Amino acid sequence: MAEAFQSTVQAKGAPGSDQLRRNVLGVAAITFFVVSAAAPLTAVAGGYPIAMLLGNGPGIPAAVVLVTLILLVFSVGYTAMARHISNAGSFYAFTSRGLGGVAGGAAAYIALLAYNTMQIGLYGLFGAVTAGTLEGMFGIAAPWWVWSLVALAIVAYLGYRQIDLSAKVLAVLVTAEYIVVLILDASIIGQGGAAGLDLVSFTPESFFTGSATIGVLICFAAFMGFEATTIYSEEARDPKRTVPRATYASVLIIGIFYAISTWCMVVAVGVDKLLETLGGLTDPTNYLFGLSDQYAGSWLTWIMSLLLVTSVFAALLAFHNAAARYFYVLGREGLLPAKLGQTHDSHQSPHLGSALQTGLALAVMAIFVITGQDPIFALFTWLTNTATLSVITLMALVSFAVLTFFKQQPVLEPSVFKATLAPLVAGIVLAIIAVLVVANFGLLTGAAPWLAIALPALVPIAAALGALAANRLKQSEPARFARLGAHQAAQ
């Protein structure tokens, strides 16, 4: 595996003036970044049991299939435009080229909100999971924030270095995550579950059990990060082919894995007893580990517990890299201080953006620690759901940007399905989902009523600030404003 992976991460980039490291990431490397951001083990162990309890119970596998199909439709227009725009600004760049610079500025600041809140929120989950795991398995006791600070230091170092070092770290961690869950899946299937294998979870009756809306919304959160393939387009080898392939590969790998794993989680106890079993647990996130003890043995549970820690760490690193690149692009293009638009002389990494992201994470964590907030039910839940709403909003914006981009330049994409139909459908569906997230934000987060209003309000506030920044640039440097989000081809 090492040789195969090495072939997709090649250090061909020569030092350039404030450029990201060119031609170093292939399909597999970008896919690892994206899949690690989705944190597959974390989603299966932590997210989906809660989705089953609060959402549509045994119908969660069907919800996963539905979300996968929606994201595949979104990817059609997204990847079609990616063949013409290679820019680490991703959502910002696409929105700028399709809907104009002011809309692009709004998208840029929403993206900053999205990737920073997701990354910082994950420090709460990492600290809590690591503290519980190390104390339970090795008797090492320390407050959650100690482990979060350790992770922050490692992530800061890797984010400062060249991108292919992070890719290699993620390759090992993510592969291990998939293997351990697939072993459990195989054990459940091999033993026939609790009462035989069936496909009841994929029927309409199961899908509409309980709250299908909540189930679908939590499923969307589990895919968070898949869209980041275009963020690495400036560092990709042959981005016109690499980025679209990595996008489709990521959606399919994540979707199929989640569908199979959640189905196994249902048949392991049976459709009729699923909610009763989950409801009887003090902590529903222990559900997967209980299945592991029952179907595979304590040895797998032990490994899975350790890999849950590395799963969250892999997501931390992936979102850190995404946030750092947004800081870099917006500094380079005039929407943030120009200093951020510089790269490291040797590593060609967005080192200043990386340092800023680390500083923000440290400051926010300090606030939560000083005020005595819970690392999971406050830091993690509040911020990651804000991030999910931000990304769904961005995806809707980008879908309409794709539609406008190809309408203005029809010669670039002759396919009506890719240029018009798919982005139109995706844009409408994603806009509806964004409204549903806002309407159900209190239920999704457990936040106080005022906070359930204040946190979603950060999205339009960020959009307004970004639009103001873009409009200021339009007044002061109209030529530079006209180039916002322009193609940055890998040399």
N, C-alpha and C positions, 0 to 999 in steps of 0.2 A: 504493500500500500504506500509505503514511504516513497518509493521510486515513482509510482504513478502520480502521487500528489506533487512531488518535486517538479515534475514536467509541466505542471500548470502554474507554478510560481517561479518565475525566472527573473533574476536581477539584471535585466537588460537596460534599465533606465540609466541614462547618463545624467550627471548633475546639470541642472538648469537653473535659470534665474527665477526663484519663487514659483517653481512648478512642482506639482506632485510627482512622485516617482512613476515614470512611464513604463508601459509594456511589461508589467510584473504579475498581473493577475489573470488567470484563465477562468474557464467556466467553473471548475471544481472549487477554486479558491474563493470566488465571489459567492458561490452557493453556500460554502461553509460559513461565511460571514452572515449571510441572511438566515440560514437555518439555525445558527447559534443564537441570533437575536430572538428568534421565536421561542427559544429555551424549551425544547420538546419535552424533556423529563419534568421540568417545572410545571409545564402546562398540564401534562397527564396526571402528575401526582397532586398538584395543588389547585389548578384551575378547573379541571373538568369535574371532579367530585362536587365542587361548589356549584358548577353550572347545572349538574344533575339535580341538586337539592333545590336551588332557587329557580331553575328553569324548567325544562321539559323532561326531566328524569331519563327514562330509557330511550327517549327520542333524540338524545344528544348526538349519537352517530349520524342520524339523518340531518341534523342541523349542521354538522361538520361538512357533510356532502354539499349542502346548499351553499354554505359560505365559500367552499372551494370553487364551486361553479361560478359564483358571483365574482370572485377574484380572478378566475380565468378569463371571464368576459372583460373585466377591467384591463387585464394584461394584454389583450389584443390591441387596443389603441395605444396603450402605454408603451409597448415594445415597438409598435410601428413608428411612433414618434422618436423613440430612443435610437433608431437607425439614422436619424438626421440630426440629433442633438446629443453630443457627449459633453456633459458638464456635471461636475461634482455637486452642483446645486440641486440636481434632481427635480423635485417638485417645484421649487422656485424657478428653475430654468425653463421647465415645460410651461408653467403658467405665464411667465414673462413672454415667451415666444408666441404663445397662443392667445392670451388675453390682454397683453400689454404690460409695460413696466410697473405701473402702479399696482395692478393686481398681483404681479410677480413679487413686489415688495411685501404685500400682505401675506402671500404664501410663504415667503422667506422667514418672516418672523413667527408665523404659525409653526413652521418646521422647527425653528429653534426651540419653541415652547415644547413641541412634541418630543423631540429626541432628548432634550435635557430633563424634562419631567420623567420620562420613562427611565432614563439611566439613573437619575438620582433616586427615584422611587425604588429601584431594584436594590440599592444599598440597604434599605430597610429589610427587605426579604433576605438578602444575603446574610446580614448580621444575625437575624433571628434564626435562620436555618443552621448557620454554622455554629452558633452558640449552643443550640439544642443538640446538634449532632455530636460535637466534640465533647460536650459534657456527658451525654448519654453513653457514648462509645468508649471514651478514653478518660473520663473524669476531669477534663480540663474545663474549668469554669472561668468565664469572663463576660462582662457586659456585651450586648450585641454590637454596640458601636465600636468596640475594640477591633472586632473582626472586620467590620465595615471599613475602618481606617486602614487595616492591612491590605484589604482588597483595593482600596483607593490608591495606595502607594504602588501596587503592582500594575494596576491599570494605567496609572499615570506614566510609568516607565515604558510599558509596551506601546502606549499611544504616542509617546515621544519618539520612539524608534521607527525604523522603516516598516511599511505596511506588511511585507511578506513575513516578518517575524510573528505578527499577530495572527496572520492566516495559518501558519503552521501550528501555533498553540491551539487555535480553535479547531483545527482538523482533528487533533487527538481527542480533545474534550467532547466534541459533538459526536464523533464516531462511537465513543464509549457509551454515551447517552442512548443512542439508538440501539446498540447491541443489547444493553441490559433490559430495556423495555421489550424488545422483540423476543428475547429469551422468555420473559414472562408471558407474552402473548402466545408464543408457541406452546408453552406448558399448559395454558388454559385451553387452547384449541385441542391439543393432544389428549387432554383428559376429558374433553367433551363438556366443559363448563359444569354448572350445577345440575342442569336437567337437559342436557343435549344442546346442540348448536342450532340456532334458528336465525332468521333475518327479521324478526318482529321489530327490532329497533329502527329499521329503515322504512317502516310503513307510515302512511299519513296519520293513522290513529296514534302511534307513538310520538310522532313529531308534534302533534297538537296536545299532548299531555301537559298539564300544568301551564307554565308560561313559556310558550315557544319564543316569544320576543326576547325575554331575558336569556334564554338558552343561546339564541343566535348572536346576541350582543356579546356574551362572554366568549363564544367561539371566535368572533372577530378579534377580540383582544388576544387570543392565543396565536393568531397569525401575525401579530404586530411585528414589523421588521422585514417582512417578505419584500416590501416595495423598495428596499434600500439598494437593490442591484445597480440602479443607475447612479447612485452616489459614487460608485467606484469606476465609473466609465472612463475617467481620465487616466486611471491607473491600469486599465484593462488592456489585454492584448486583443487586437481586432474587435473593438467595442461594438461595431455594427452587428457582429455575430455573437460575441461572447455575452453581452448584456441580455438580449432577448432569450438566449438559451438558458442562462442562469435564472432568469425570472420564471420561465415556465417550469424549469426543473425544481425550483424552490417551492412553488405553489403545489406542484404534484407530489413532491416528496413529503412536505408537511401535511398536506391534505390526506393522502393515502395513509400515512403513519397515524394521524389522529383518528381517522375513521376506523381503522382496524383496532387500534388500542382502546378506544372508547367502547367499541362493540364488545371486545373481550372483557372489559370492565363490567359490562351489563350481563353477559351470559355467564360470567364467573359466579354470580349469585342468583341469577334468574331475573327476568323482567318483573315478576310480581313481588319479589323481595328486595329489589334494589333500593327503593326509597326508605323502606323500613330499616335496612342494614345501615345505610348512610345516616339516617336520623338517629340511630342508636349509638353513634360514635361521638365521643367528646370533641374530637377534632376530625372533621371529614377528610382532611388532607392525609390522614393515616390510612385511608382506605386502600390505596395501592400497595402499601407496605404489608397490610394484612393479607391481601391477595397473594403477594409474593411469598409470605410465610406458608400459606396454605397450599399453593400450587407448585412452587419451585424449591422453597427451603430457605432457612435463615441465612445461608451463605449469600444468596442473591439479594436478600433484603439488606444485608450489611454493605454490599457493594453499591446497591442503589442509593442508600443513605449518603454515602460519600459522594456519589456522582451527582446527587441533587445539589450539593454545595458547588461543584464545578460547573453544573448546568447554569446556575444563576450567575456565576463568575463569567462564563462565556458570553452570556447576554449582556452583562455589564461592559465587557470589552467591546463587543460589537456596537452597542449604542454609543459608547464613548467615541469610537472612531467615526461614526456617522455625525455626531454633534460637532466634533472637531473640524470635520470637513465643511460643514455648513458655516461655522465661524470663519474659516479660511476663505471660502468662496465669497461670502458677503463682505469681507474686508477687501478682497481683491477687486470686487466690482462696485465698491463705493457705498454700500448700504450699512456698513459698520466701519470703525476706524481702520485705516489702511494698514496699520501695523499687523493686524490679524491676517492680512493677505500675503504674508511671507512664509516661506517654508525653510526647514532646517538645511544648512549648507551641505551636510553629509547624508542625512537620512531622507531628505526631500519629503519629510512629514510635515503636516500642519501643526508644528510644535507649540506655537503660541495659542492656537485654538484649543489644542489639547490641554495646555496649562490653564486656560480660562475655564474650560469645562470642569477640570479638577477643582479649581477654586470655588466655582459655583456649587458643586456637589458638597464640598467641605462646609461652606457657609450654610446651606440649607439643612444639612444633617445636624449641624451645631444647634440650629434653631429648634429642631425637633427633639434633640437630646435635652437641651436646657429647659424646654417646656414640658418635658416628661411624656411626650406622645408615644403611642405604641408603634413599633417599627413596621408591623405588618398592616394593622387595621387603620393606621393613619398614613405614615410615610409612603408605604408601598401602595396601598389601595387608592388613596386620594390622588397621588401623582400619576400612577400608571393608567388610571381611567381617564384622567385629563389628557394624557398622551394619546390614548386610543381615540378619543373624540377628535383630537387635533388631526390625527392621521386620516381618519375617515373623511373629515372635512376637506383635507388636502386632496384626497383621492377623487372626491366629487369635483373639486375645482380643476384638477388635471384632466379629468374625463372631458369636461366642457372645453378646456384649452386644446386638447387633441382635436376635438370636433372643429373648432375655429381655425386651428393651424392648417388642417388639410383642406378646409373650405377655401382658405385664402390661397393655398398652393396645391391645387388638386393634382398637378402633374407628379407630385412626390409620392402619392399613394392612390393607385387606380382602383383598389378594392373598396367598394361601398361598405362592405361589412366592417373592414378594419378602420376606415376613415370616418364613417358616419354612424352606422347602426350600433356596433359594439360600444363605442364611447358614449353614445346617447343613452342607451339602456343602463350602462354602468353609472353614469352621472346621476340619473334620476333615482336609481335604487340606492346608491350611496348617500345621496342627499336625504332620502327618507330615513335611512338608518341613522344618520347623524342626528336628525330630529328625535328619533326614538331614544338615542343615548341620552340626550339632554332631558327628555321627559322622564326617563327612568334612572337618572343619575343618583338620586338619593338611595334608591333600592340597590343599585349596583355597588355603591361605596359604603353605605351605612352612615354617611355623613349627616351632620345636623342640617336642618332645612336651609339655613342661611348659607352654609358651606356648599350645599348641593346646587345653589344658585351662583355663588361666587366663583367656584372652580370652573364650571363651563363658560362663565363670562370672561375668563382669561383668553379664550380663543378669539372672540371679536376684538378684545382689547389689543392682543398681539397683532391682529390683522390691521387695526387702525394705526398702530405705531409703525408697522412696516410700510403701509401706504404713505404715511407722512414722510418717512425716510426716502422713499422712492420719488415722491413729488418734490422734495427738497433737492434731490440730485437732478431732477428734470429741469429745475429752475437754474441751478448753478452750473451744471455740465450736461447740456442736452445731448451732445454726441455720445457721451458715456452712458447716459440713460438709455439711449436707443440701442445700445449693445447689451443691455442686461439679459443674462441668461444665454448669451450667444454660444455657439458651438466651440468647444475646446478640444479639438481632435488630438488624440495621442499621437506623438510623433514617432 
